[in-house]
């Protein structure tokens, strides 16, 4: 199922609200949409101010017939299904699952 334009706007707003204004020069959260999946990444500025920003995969949200499924990323950036998280009917509920400290998406 393709991700709607309304959900794309919701994702952009959610990502912008994750980082306080004073820290946005150092860290960012991005959501990349491809087909029926959203890849959430955390990006950080170089610690010494020289070079490129680094990016770390945080989660992948997949829109299926059953609802939204959440996958985690291992240390090598490969996806694994979060089988303990059931499919949820809305994007907002999938995003809420990312904030649960028991799932440790943010490290």
Biopython code that builds the backbone (N, CA, C, O; Angstrom):
import numpy as np
from Bio.PDB.StructureBuilder import StructureBuilder

atoms = [
    (1, "UNK", "N", (0.846, -1.179, 0.000)),
    (1, "UNK", "CA", (0.000, 0.000, 0.000)),
    (1, "UNK", "C", (0.889, 1.239, 0.000)),
    (1, "UNK", "O", (1.763, 1.393, 0.853)),
    (2, "UNK", "N", (0.660, 2.086, -0.934)),
    (2, "UNK", "CA", (1.439, 3.311, -1.043)),
    (2, "UNK", "C", (1.102, 4.263, 0.110)),
    (2, "UNK", "O", (-0.040, 4.324, 0.565)),
    (3, "UNK", "N", (2.102, 4.993, 0.566)),
    (3, "UNK", "CA", (1.912, 5.930, 1.675)),
    (3, "UNK", "C", (1.321, 7.226, 1.142)),
    (3, "UNK", "O", (1.820, 7.811, 0.181)),
    (4, "UNK", "N", (0.252, 7.657, 1.787)),
    (4, "UNK", "CA", (-0.486, 8.828, 1.315)),
    (4, "UNK", "C", (0.300, 10.122, 1.535)),
    (4, "UNK", "O", (1.238, 10.178, 2.331)),
    (5, "UNK", "N", (-0.103, 11.127, 0.823)),
    (5, "UNK", "CA", (0.522, 12.450, 0.960)),
    (5, "UNK", "C", (0.287, 12.998, 2.365)),
    (5, "UNK", "O", (1.159, 13.662, 2.926)),
    (6, "UNK", "N", (-0.880, 12.725, 2.934)),
    (6, "UNK", "CA", (-1.187, 13.191, 4.285)),
    (6, "UNK", "C", (-0.249, 12.526, 5.302)),
    (6, "UNK", "O", (0.218, 13.181, 6.233)),
    (7, "UNK", "N", (0.023, 11.241, 5.125)),
    (7, "UNK", "CA", (0.954, 10.557, 6.017)),
    (7, "UNK", "C", (2.374, 11.078, 5.836)),
    (7, "UNK", "O", (3.123, 11.154, 6.810)),
    (8, "UNK", "N", (2.762, 11.437, 4.623)),
    (8, "UNK", "CA", (4.084, 12.009, 4.381)),
    (8, "UNK", "C", (4.256, 13.325, 5.138)),
    (8, "UNK", "O", (5.311, 13.585, 5.714)),
    (9, "UNK", "N", (3.219, 14.141, 5.131)),
    (9, "UNK", "CA", (3.251, 15.413, 5.866)),
    (9, "UNK", "C", (3.348, 15.140, 7.367)),
    (9, "UNK", "O", (4.099, 15.806, 8.079)),
    (10, "UNK", "N", (2.587, 14.162, 7.836)),
    (10, "UNK", "CA", (2.614, 13.804, 9.249)),
    (10, "UNK", "C", (4.004, 13.330, 9.663)),
    (10, "UNK", "O", (4.484, 13.678, 10.742)),
    (11, "UNK", "N", (4.654, 12.534, 8.808)),
    (11, "UNK", "CA", (6.002, 12.047, 9.095)),
    (11, "UNK", "C", (7.008, 13.190, 9.178)),
    (11, "UNK", "O", (7.856, 13.220, 10.070)),
    (12, "UNK", "N", (6.905, 14.123, 8.246)),
    (12, "UNK", "CA", (7.830, 15.259, 8.245)),
    (12, "UNK", "C", (7.668, 16.087, 9.517)),
    (12, "UNK", "O", (8.656, 16.496, 10.128)),
    (13, "UNK", "N", (6.439, 16.328, 9.906)),
    (13, "UNK", "CA", (6.174, 17.105, 11.119)),
    (13, "UNK", "C", (6.679, 16.360, 12.357)),
    (13, "UNK", "O", (7.271, 16.967, 13.250)),
    (14, "UNK", "N", (6.446, 15.042, 12.410)),
    (14, "UNK", "CA", (6.911, 14.242, 13.537)),
    (14, "UNK", "C", (8.435, 14.306, 13.652)),
    (14, "UNK", "O", (8.970, 14.491, 14.746)),
    (15, "UNK", "N", (9.131, 14.152, 12.524)),
    (15, "UNK", "CA", (10.599, 14.171, 12.526)),
    (15, "UNK", "C", (11.137, 15.522, 12.978)),
    (15, "UNK", "O", (12.109, 15.580, 13.732)),
    (16, "UNK", "N", (10.518, 16.609, 12.527)),
    (16, "UNK", "CA", (10.972, 17.943, 12.921)),
    (16, "UNK", "C", (10.793, 18.177, 14.413)),
    (16, "UNK", "O", (11.613, 18.852, 15.036)),
    (17, "UNK", "N", (9.737, 17.630, 14.989)),
    (17, "UNK", "CA", (9.451, 17.845, 16.409)),
    (17, "UNK", "C", (10.314, 16.997, 17.329)),
    (17, "UNK", "O", (10.333, 17.237, 18.537)),
    (18, "UNK", "N", (11.023, 16.024, 16.800)),
    (18, "UNK", "CA", (11.859, 15.141, 17.620)),
    (18, "UNK", "C", (13.069, 15.851, 18.217)),
    (18, "UNK", "O", (13.541, 15.481, 19.292)),
    (19, "UNK", "N", (13.567, 16.863, 17.525)),
    (19, "UNK", "CA", (14.798, 17.541, 17.941)),
    (19, "UNK", "C", (14.481, 18.972, 18.358)),
    (19, "UNK", "O", (13.814, 19.694, 17.617)),
    (20, "UNK", "N", (14.952, 19.396, 19.540)),
    (20, "UNK", "CA", (14.735, 20.785, 19.957)),
    (20, "UNK", "C", (15.444, 21.752, 18.998)),
    (20, "UNK", "O", (16.445, 21.402, 18.373)),
    (21, "UNK", "N", (14.917, 22.945, 18.897)),
    (21, "UNK", "CA", (15.444, 23.943, 17.966)),
    (21, "UNK", "C", (16.929, 24.201, 18.208)),
    (21, "UNK", "O", (17.690, 24.328, 17.249)),
    (22, "UNK", "N", (17.356, 24.282, 19.459)),
    (22, "UNK", "CA", (18.752, 24.610, 19.764)),
    (22, "UNK", "C", (19.734, 23.497, 19.359)),
    (22, "UNK", "O", (20.937, 23.748, 19.282)),
    (23, "UNK", "N", (19.244, 22.270, 19.098)),
    (23, "UNK", "CA", (20.138, 21.163, 18.767)),
    (23, "UNK", "C", (20.123, 20.791, 17.284)),
    (23, "UNK", "O", (20.828, 19.868, 16.877)),
    (24, "UNK", "N", (19.345, 21.480, 16.486)),
    (24, "UNK", "CA", (19.177, 21.092, 15.085)),
    (24, "UNK", "C", (20.414, 21.274, 14.226)),
    (24, "UNK", "O", (20.478, 20.725, 13.126)),
    (25, "UNK", "N", (21.393, 22.025, 14.691)),
    (25, "UNK", "CA", (22.644, 22.149, 13.940)),
    (25, "UNK", "C", (23.540, 20.935, 14.163)),
    (25, "UNK", "O", (24.525, 20.743, 13.450)),
    (26, "UNK", "N", (23.192, 20.112, 15.159)),
    (26, "UNK", "CA", (24.023, 18.966, 15.510)),
    (26, "UNK", "C", (23.386, 17.613, 15.241)),
    (26, "UNK", "O", (24.094, 16.631, 15.017)),
    (27, "UNK", "N", (22.060, 17.547, 15.259)),
    (27, "UNK", "CA", (21.364, 16.264, 15.086)),
    (27, "UNK", "C", (20.042, 16.495, 14.363)),
    (27, "UNK", "O", (19.425, 17.552, 14.493)),
    (28, "UNK", "N", (19.616, 15.486, 13.597)),
    (28, "UNK", "CA", (18.351, 15.562, 12.868)),
    (28, "UNK", "C", (17.747, 14.168, 12.777)),
    (28, "UNK", "O", (18.457, 13.162, 12.813)),
    (29, "UNK", "N", (16.437, 14.127, 12.660)),
    (29, "UNK", "CA", (15.721, 12.893, 12.395)),
    (29, "UNK", "C", (15.089, 13.050, 11.024)),
    (29, "UNK", "O", (14.477, 14.077, 10.732)),
    (30, "UNK", "N", (15.235, 12.038, 10.185)),
    (30, "UNK", "CA", (14.698, 12.080, 8.822)),
    (30, "UNK", "C", (13.834, 10.853, 8.578)),
    (30, "UNK", "O", (14.061, 9.790, 9.155)),
    (31, "UNK", "N", (12.848, 11.015, 7.719)),
    (31, "UNK", "CA", (11.986, 9.921, 7.290)),
    (31, "UNK", "C", (12.031, 9.857, 5.774)),
    (31, "UNK", "O", (11.625, 10.797, 5.091)),
    (32, "UNK", "N", (12.523, 8.751, 5.255)),
    (32, "UNK", "CA", (12.595, 8.542, 3.811)),
    (32, "UNK", "C", (11.513, 7.543, 3.417)),
    (32, "UNK", "O", (11.464, 6.426, 3.932)),
    (33, "UNK", "N", (10.650, 7.959, 2.498)),
    (33, "UNK", "CA", (9.537, 7.124, 2.055)),
    (33, "UNK", "C", (9.899, 6.489, 0.721)),
    (33, "UNK", "O", (10.366, 7.152, -0.205)),
    (34, "UNK", "N", (9.667, 5.182, 0.654)),
    (34, "UNK", "CA", (9.861, 4.465, -0.606)),
    (34, "UNK", "C", (8.781, 3.405, -0.701)),
    (34, "UNK", "O", (8.785, 2.427, 0.046)),
    (35, "UNK", "N", (7.865, 3.605, -1.619)),
    (35, "UNK", "CA", (6.762, 2.663, -1.780)),
    (35, "UNK", "C", (5.879, 2.641, -0.554)),
    (35, "UNK", "O", (5.264, 3.647, -0.201)),
    (36, "UNK", "N", (5.819, 1.482, 0.100)),
    (36, "UNK", "CA", (4.972, 1.333, 1.282)),
    (36, "UNK", "C", (5.785, 1.288, 2.577)),
    (36, "UNK", "O", (5.284, 0.851, 3.614)),
    (37, "UNK", "N", (7.030, 1.737, 2.516)),
    (37, "UNK", "CA", (7.893, 1.704, 3.699)),
    (37, "UNK", "C", (8.474, 3.081, 3.998)),
    (37, "UNK", "O", (8.699, 3.897, 3.104)),
    (38, "UNK", "N", (8.705, 3.305, 5.277)),
    (38, "UNK", "CA", (9.337, 4.535, 5.759)),
    (38, "UNK", "C", (10.574, 4.138, 6.545)),
    (38, "UNK", "O", (10.490, 3.323, 7.463)),
    (39, "UNK", "N", (11.714, 4.701, 6.197)),
    (39, "UNK", "CA", (12.943, 4.458, 6.948)),
    (39, "UNK", "C", (13.223, 5.703, 7.786)),
    (39, "UNK", "O", (13.376, 6.806, 7.262)),
    (40, "UNK", "N", (13.286, 5.497, 9.094)),
    (40, "UNK", "CA", (13.573, 6.576, 10.036)),
    (40, "UNK", "C", (15.069, 6.520, 10.354)),
    (40, "UNK", "O", (15.585, 5.482, 10.769)),
    (41, "UNK", "N", (15.758, 7.648, 10.155)),
    (41, "UNK", "CA", (17.187, 7.714, 10.442)),
    (41, "UNK", "C", (17.483, 8.857, 11.400)),
    (41, "UNK", "O", (16.756, 9.848, 11.468)),
    (42, "UNK", "N", (18.572, 8.687, 12.137)),
    (42, "UNK", "CA", (19.095, 9.749, 12.995)),
    (42, "UNK", "C", (20.405, 10.201, 12.358)),
    (42, "UNK", "O", (21.285, 9.384, 12.089)),
    (43, "UNK", "N", (20.529, 11.479, 12.122)),
    (43, "UNK", "CA", (21.727, 12.017, 11.485)),
    (43, "UNK", "C", (22.429, 12.961, 12.452)),
    (43, "UNK", "O", (21.796, 13.735, 13.170)),
    (44, "UNK", "N", (23.758, 12.875, 12.448)),
    (44, "UNK", "CA", (24.559, 13.700, 13.369)),
    (44, "UNK", "C", (25.673, 14.411, 12.625)),
    (44, "UNK", "O", (26.277, 13.876, 11.695)),
    (45, "UNK", "N", (25.923, 15.636, 13.066)),
    (45, "UNK", "CA", (27.020, 16.422, 12.504)),
    (45, "UNK", "C", (28.339, 15.830, 12.991)),
    (45, "UNK", "O", (28.377, 15.190, 14.042)),
    (46, "UNK", "N", (29.426, 16.036, 12.237)),
    (46, "UNK", "CA", (30.719, 15.531, 12.709)),
    (46, "UNK", "C", (31.108, 16.221, 14.020)),
    (46, "UNK", "O", (30.869, 17.416, 14.191)),
    (47, "UNK", "N", (31.697, 15.477, 14.927)),
    (47, "UNK", "CA", (32.003, 16.017, 16.254)),
    (47, "UNK", "C", (33.000, 17.163, 16.208)),
    (47, "UNK", "O", (32.979, 18.042, 17.070)),
    (48, "UNK", "N", (33.878, 17.159, 15.200)),
    (48, "UNK", "CA", (34.882, 18.226, 15.116)),
    (48, "UNK", "C", (34.517, 19.301, 14.088)),
    (48, "UNK", "O", (35.304, 20.211, 13.826)),
    (49, "UNK", "N", (33.314, 19.187, 13.508)),
    (49, "UNK", "CA", (32.861, 20.179, 12.537)),
    (49, "UNK", "C", (33.444, 20.010, 11.147)),
    (49, "UNK", "O", (33.197, 20.840, 10.272)),
    (50, "UNK", "N", (34.212, 18.954, 10.924)),
    (50, "UNK", "CA", (34.837, 18.713, 9.629)),
    (50, "UNK", "C", (34.291, 17.414, 9.052)),
    (50, "UNK", "O", (34.231, 16.397, 9.744)),
    (51, "UNK", "N", (33.897, 17.447, 7.800)),
    (51, "UNK", "CA", (33.434, 16.228, 7.156)),
    (51, "UNK", "C", (31.933, 16.161, 6.993)),
    (51, "UNK", "O", (31.221, 17.151, 7.163)),
    (52, "UNK", "N", (31.473, 14.978, 6.662)),
    (52, "UNK", "CA", (30.060, 14.744, 6.368)),
    (52, "UNK", "C", (29.293, 14.345, 7.633)),
    (52, "UNK", "O", (29.867, 13.851, 8.603)),
    (53, "UNK", "N", (27.989, 14.574, 7.590)),
    (53, "UNK", "CA", (27.118, 14.089, 8.642)),
    (53, "UNK", "C", (27.061, 12.564, 8.550)),
    (53, "UNK", "O", (27.179, 11.998, 7.464)),
    (54, "UNK", "N", (26.880, 11.909, 9.688)),
    (54, "UNK", "CA", (26.697, 10.460, 9.702)),
    (54, "UNK", "C", (25.218, 10.140, 9.877)),
    (54, "UNK", "O", (24.454, 10.935, 10.425)),
    (55, "UNK", "N", (24.837, 8.979, 9.410)),
    (55, "UNK", "CA", (23.437, 8.570, 9.457)),
    (55, "UNK", "C", (23.341, 7.168, 10.051)),
    (55, "UNK", "O", (24.150, 6.294, 9.739)),
    (56, "UNK", "N", (22.352, 6.966, 10.904)),
    (56, "UNK", "CA", (22.119, 5.658, 11.523)),
    (56, "UNK", "C", (20.648, 5.300, 11.358)),
    (56, "UNK", "O", (19.767, 6.089, 11.701)),
    (57, "UNK", "N", (20.390, 4.108, 10.832)),
    (57, "UNK", "CA", (19.013, 3.642, 10.702)),
    (57, "UNK", "C", (18.445, 3.366, 12.090)),
    (57, "UNK", "O", (19.081, 2.727, 12.929)),
    (58, "UNK", "N", (17.240, 3.863, 12.304)),
    (58, "UNK", "CA", (16.578, 3.671, 13.589)),
    (58, "UNK", "C", (15.485, 2.615, 13.474)),
    (58, "UNK", "O", (15.438, 1.672, 14.264)),
    (59, "UNK", "N", (14.605, 2.777, 12.485)),
    (59, "UNK", "CA", (13.482, 1.860, 12.329)),
    (59, "UNK", "C", (12.944, 1.933, 10.906)),
    (59, "UNK", "O", (13.193, 2.884, 10.165)),
    (60, "UNK", "N", (12.203, 0.897, 10.560)),
    (60, "UNK", "CA", (11.483, 0.892, 9.286)),
    (60, "UNK", "C", (10.024, 0.598, 9.604)),
    (60, "UNK", "O", (9.705, -0.366, 10.300)),
    (61, "UNK", "N", (9.151, 1.441, 9.084)),
    (61, "UNK", "CA", (7.713, 1.257, 9.249)),
    (61, "UNK", "C", (7.161, 0.793, 7.910)),
    (61, "UNK", "O", (7.387, 1.433, 6.883)),
    (62, "UNK", "N", (6.432, -0.325, 7.925)),
    (62, "UNK", "CA", (5.881, -0.866, 6.685)),
    (62, "UNK", "C", (4.366, -0.860, 6.746)),
    (62, "UNK", "O", (3.766, -1.343, 7.706)),
    (63, "UNK", "N", (3.756, -0.303, 5.703)),
    (63, "UNK", "CA", (2.299, -0.253, 5.610)),
    (63, "UNK", "C", (1.826, -1.468, 4.829)),
    (63, "UNK", "O", (2.093, -1.580, 3.633)),
    (64, "UNK", "N", (1.120, -2.385, 5.500)),
    (64, "UNK", "CA", (0.648, -3.615, 4.884)),
    (64, "UNK", "C", (-0.868, -3.695, 4.994)),
    (64, "UNK", "O", (-1.510, -2.806, 5.554)),
    (65, "UNK", "N", (-1.425, -4.758, 4.460)),
    (65, "UNK", "CA", (-2.871, -4.974, 4.577)),
    (65, "UNK", "C", (-3.299, -5.169, 6.029)),
    (65, "UNK", "O", (-4.429, -4.846, 6.394)),
    (66, "UNK", "N", (-2.396, -5.699, 6.858)),
    (66, "UNK", "CA", (-2.701, -5.922, 8.277)),
    (66, "UNK", "C", (-2.575, -4.649, 9.100)),
    (66, "UNK", "O", (-3.120, -4.580, 10.201)),
    (67, "UNK", "N", (-1.881, -3.655, 8.603)),
    (67, "UNK", "CA", (-1.645, -2.411, 9.321)),
    (67, "UNK", "C", (-0.181, -2.018, 9.208)),
    (67, "UNK", "O", (0.510, -2.434, 8.278)),
    (68, "UNK", "N", (0.286, -1.225, 10.146)),
    (68, "UNK", "CA", (1.673, -0.760, 10.158)),
    (68, "UNK", "C", (2.520, -1.720, 10.972)),
    (68, "UNK", "O", (2.186, -2.028, 12.117)),
    (69, "UNK", "N", (3.613, -2.197, 10.392)),
    (69, "UNK", "CA", (4.566, -3.067, 11.071)),
    (69, "UNK", "C", (5.858, -2.297, 11.319)),
    (69, "UNK", "O", (6.254, -1.462, 10.506)),
    (70, "UNK", "N", (6.513, -2.578, 12.438)),
    (70, "UNK", "CA", (7.743, -1.885, 12.804)),
    (70, "UNK", "C", (8.903, -2.880, 12.765)),
    (70, "UNK", "O", (8.826, -3.960, 13.350)),
    (71, "UNK", "N", (9.972, -2.504, 12.074)),
    (71, "UNK", "CA", (11.203, -3.289, 12.037)),
    (71, "UNK", "C", (12.313, -2.471, 12.682)),
    (71, "UNK", "O", (12.324, -1.243, 12.591)),
    (72, "UNK", "N", (13.236, -3.151, 13.327)),
    (72, "UNK", "CA", (14.398, -2.497, 13.902)),
    (72, "UNK", "C", (15.612, -2.699, 13.010)),
    (72, "UNK", "O", (15.583, -3.508, 12.082)),
    (73, "UNK", "N", (16.669, -1.969, 13.291)),
    (73, "UNK", "CA", (17.925, -2.112, 12.543)),
    (73, "UNK", "C", (18.999, -2.604, 13.503)),
    (73, "UNK", "O", (19.113, -2.122, 14.630)),
    (74, "UNK", "N", (19.789, -3.576, 13.036)),
    (74, "UNK", "CA", (20.888, -4.029, 13.873)),
    (74, "UNK", "C", (22.079, -3.090, 13.694)),
    (74, "UNK", "O", (21.984, -2.097, 12.972)),
    (75, "UNK", "N", (23.186, -3.396, 14.340)),
    (75, "UNK", "CA", (24.334, -2.489, 14.300)),
    (75, "UNK", "C", (24.938, -2.349, 12.912)),
    (75, "UNK", "O", (25.679, -1.402, 12.647)),
    (76, "UNK", "N", (24.621, -3.295, 12.018)),
    (76, "UNK", "CA", (25.119, -3.235, 10.647)),
    (76, "UNK", "C", (24.106, -2.599, 9.688)),
    (76, "UNK", "O", (24.339, -2.534, 8.481)),
    (77, "UNK", "N", (22.997, -2.136, 10.231)),
    (77, "UNK", "CA", (21.986, -1.491, 9.408)),
    (77, "UNK", "C", (21.042, -2.454, 8.712)),
    (77, "UNK", "O", (20.279, -2.041, 7.838)),
    (78, "UNK", "N", (21.078, -3.734, 9.081)),
    (78, "UNK", "CA", (20.161, -4.714, 8.487)),
    (78, "UNK", "C", (18.877, -4.752, 9.303)),
    (78, "UNK", "O", (18.891, -4.578, 10.522)),
    (79, "UNK", "N", (17.769, -4.982, 8.610)),
    (79, "UNK", "CA", (16.464, -4.957, 9.259)),
    (79, "UNK", "C", (16.130, -6.293, 9.890)),
    (79, "UNK", "O", (16.472, -7.349, 9.357)),
    (80, "UNK", "N", (15.459, -6.238, 11.029)),
    (80, "UNK", "CA", (14.905, -7.432, 11.661)),
    (80, "UNK", "C", (13.489, -7.101, 12.110)),
    (80, "UNK", "O", (13.238, -5.994, 12.587)),
    (81, "UNK", "N", (12.571, -8.031, 11.965)),
    (81, "UNK", "CA", (11.186, -7.751, 12.369)),
    (81, "UNK", "C", (11.061, -7.708, 13.886)),
    (81, "UNK", "O", (11.676, -8.503, 14.597)),
    (82, "UNK", "N", (10.278, -6.796, 14.354)),
    (82, "UNK", "CA", (9.984, -6.708, 15.789)),
    (82, "UNK", "C", (8.711, -7.514, 16.023)),
    (82, "UNK", "O", (7.617, -6.958, 16.119)),
    (83, "UNK", "N", (8.873, -8.840, 16.112)),
    (83, "UNK", "CA", (7.739, -9.749, 16.230)),
    (83, "UNK", "C", (6.891, -9.523, 17.464)),
    (83, "UNK", "O", (5.710, -9.870, 17.475)),
    (84, "UNK", "N", (7.476, -8.943, 18.512)),
    (84, "UNK", "CA", (6.729, -8.682, 19.738)),
    (84, "UNK", "C", (5.817, -7.462, 19.605)),
    (84, "UNK", "O", (4.972, -7.225, 20.469)),
    (85, "UNK", "N", (5.981, -6.687, 18.528)),
    (85, "UNK", "CA", (5.115, -5.535, 18.289)),
    (85, "UNK", "C", (4.064, -5.933, 17.253)),
    (85, "UNK", "O", (4.411, -6.239, 16.112)),
    (86, "UNK", "N", (2.797, -5.933, 17.629)),
    (86, "UNK", "CA", (1.764, -6.306, 16.658)),
    (86, "UNK", "C", (1.568, -5.201, 15.622)),
    (86, "UNK", "O", (1.970, -4.057, 15.834)),
    (87, "UNK", "N", (0.952, -5.556, 14.513)),
    (87, "UNK", "CA", (0.593, -4.553, 13.514)),
    (87, "UNK", "C", (-0.418, -3.597, 14.141)),
    (87, "UNK", "O", (-1.335, -4.018, 14.846)),
    (88, "UNK", "N", (-0.237, -2.314, 13.875)),
    (88, "UNK", "CA", (-1.144, -1.303, 14.419)),
    (88, "UNK", "C", (-1.877, -0.627, 13.262)),
    (88, "UNK", "O", (-1.339, -0.535, 12.159)),
    (89, "UNK", "N", (-3.091, -0.157, 13.505)),
    (89, "UNK", "CA", (-3.893, 0.375, 12.403)),
    (89, "UNK", "C", (-3.494, 1.760, 11.898)),
    (89, "UNK", "O", (-3.833, 2.123, 10.771)),
    (90, "UNK", "N", (-2.780, 2.538, 12.712)),
    (90, "UNK", "CA", (-2.489, 3.913, 12.280)),
    (90, "UNK", "C", (-0.998, 4.218, 12.337)),
    (90, "UNK", "O", (-0.247, 3.602, 13.093)),
    (91, "UNK", "N", (-0.590, 5.180, 11.520)),
    (91, "UNK", "CA", (0.791, 5.635, 11.515)),
    (91, "UNK", "C", (1.173, 6.223, 12.862)),
    (91, "UNK", "O", (2.288, 6.008, 13.337)),
    (92, "UNK", "N", (0.274, 6.952, 13.477)),
    (92, "UNK", "CA", (0.565, 7.556, 14.780)),
    (92, "UNK", "C", (0.907, 6.503, 15.831)),
    (92, "UNK", "O", (1.797, 6.715, 16.655)),
    (93, "UNK", "N", (0.206, 5.372, 15.809)),
    (93, "UNK", "CA", (0.496, 4.310, 16.759)),
    (93, "UNK", "C", (1.856, 3.673, 16.478)),
    (93, "UNK", "O", (2.567, 3.292, 17.408)),
    (94, "UNK", "N", (2.219, 3.557, 15.207)),
    (94, "UNK", "CA", (3.537, 3.015, 14.854)),
    (94, "UNK", "C", (4.642, 3.950, 15.329)),
    (94, "UNK", "O", (5.665, 3.494, 15.841)),
    (95, "UNK", "N", (4.444, 5.245, 15.163)),
    (95, "UNK", "CA", (5.434, 6.218, 15.624)),
    (95, "UNK", "C", (5.538, 6.223, 17.151)),
    (95, "UNK", "O", (6.625, 6.412, 17.698)),
    (96, "UNK", "N", (4.431, 6.021, 17.828)),
    (96, "UNK", "CA", (4.431, 5.954, 19.286)),
    (96, "UNK", "C", (5.254, 4.761, 19.766)),
    (96, "UNK", "O", (5.921, 4.848, 20.797)),
    (97, "UNK", "N", (5.214, 3.646, 19.028)),
    (97, "UNK", "CA", (5.997, 2.461, 19.400)),
    (97, "UNK", "C", (7.492, 2.762, 19.392)),
    (97, "UNK", "O", (8.245, 2.144, 20.146)),
    (98, "UNK", "N", (7.931, 3.688, 18.563)),
    (98, "UNK", "CA", (9.354, 4.038, 18.505)),
    (98, "UNK", "C", (9.830, 4.727, 19.776)),
    (98, "UNK", "O", (11.022, 4.700, 20.083)),
    (99, "UNK", "N", (8.918, 5.344, 20.517)),
    (99, "UNK", "CA", (9.286, 6.067, 21.736)),
    (99, "UNK", "C", (9.307, 5.189, 22.978)),
    (99, "UNK", "O", (9.770, 5.628, 24.031)),
    (100, "UNK", "N", (8.817, 3.964, 22.877)),
    (100, "UNK", "CA", (8.772, 3.073, 24.026)),
    (100, "UNK", "C", (10.196, 2.652, 24.402)),
    (100, "UNK", "O", (10.885, 2.044, 23.584)),
    (101, "UNK", "N", (10.653, 2.961, 25.622)),
    (101, "UNK", "CA", (12.043, 2.660, 25.995)),
    (101, "UNK", "C", (12.359, 1.166, 26.019)),
    (101, "UNK", "O", (13.531, 0.794, 25.943)),
    (102, "UNK", "N", (11.354, 0.301, 26.121)),
    (102, "UNK", "CA", (11.622, -1.139, 26.136)),
    (102, "UNK", "C", (12.106, -1.657, 24.798)),
    (102, "UNK", "O", (12.732, -2.716, 24.736)),
    (103, "UNK", "N", (11.828, -0.931, 23.725)),
    (103, "UNK", "CA", (12.204, -1.395, 22.400)),
    (103, "UNK", "C", (13.561, -0.847, 21.963)),
    (103, "UNK", "O", (14.150, -1.371, 21.017)),
    (104, "UNK", "N", (14.065, 0.175, 22.614)),
    (104, "UNK", "CA", (15.433, 0.697, 22.424)),
    (104, "UNK", "C", (15.774, 1.037, 20.970)),
    (104, "UNK", "O", (16.866, 0.715, 20.500)),
    (105, "UNK", "N", (14.863, 1.675, 20.268)),
    (105, "UNK", "CA", (15.166, 2.100, 18.911)),
    (105, "UNK", "C", (16.190, 3.228, 18.883)),
    (105, "UNK", "O", (16.969, 3.338, 17.936)),
    (106, "UNK", "N", (16.191, 4.048, 19.894)),
    (106, "UNK", "CA", (17.052, 5.234, 19.910)),
    (106, "UNK", "C", (18.344, 5.004, 20.668)),
    (106, "UNK", "O", (19.047, 5.964, 20.982)),
    (107, "UNK", "N", (18.673, 3.771, 20.969)),
    (107, "UNK", "CA", (19.967, 3.469, 21.593)),
    (107, "UNK", "C", (19.955, 3.423, 23.020)),
    (107, "UNK", "O", (20.992, 3.177, 23.638)),
]
sb = StructureBuilder()
sb.init_structure("model")
sb.init_model(0)
sb.init_chain("A")
sb.init_seg("    ")
for serial, (resi, resn, name, xyz) in enumerate(atoms, 1):
    if name == "N":
        sb.init_residue(resn, " ", resi, " ")
    sb.init_atom(name, np.array(xyz, "f"), 0.0, 1.0, " ", f" {name:<3s}", serial, name[0])
structure = sb.get_structure()
